[in-house]
Amino acid sequence: FKLDCREMYPSRFIQGMAAVIGVPFVLGSDAHSIADIERIWG
């Protein structure tokens, strides 16, 4: 997790296009530690 990144992957545009054409996907976390998750969601 990079504090300065401030980008979601896939982007909201890609998420929307996937929904439009029926491509399923699962959002997940690429965090490498509990501390990273707590920093974002805590």
WOZI-V598798 format. One record per pair of residues at least 24 apart in sequence whose C-alpha atoms are under 8 Angstrom apart, sorted by sequence separation. I is the first residue (numbers start at 0). J is the second residue. D is the distance in Angstrom with one decimal. If there is no record, write none. Layout:
i	j	d
I	J	D
I	J	D
This chain:
i	j	d
0	29	7.3
0	30	5.9
0	31	7.7
0	35	6.6
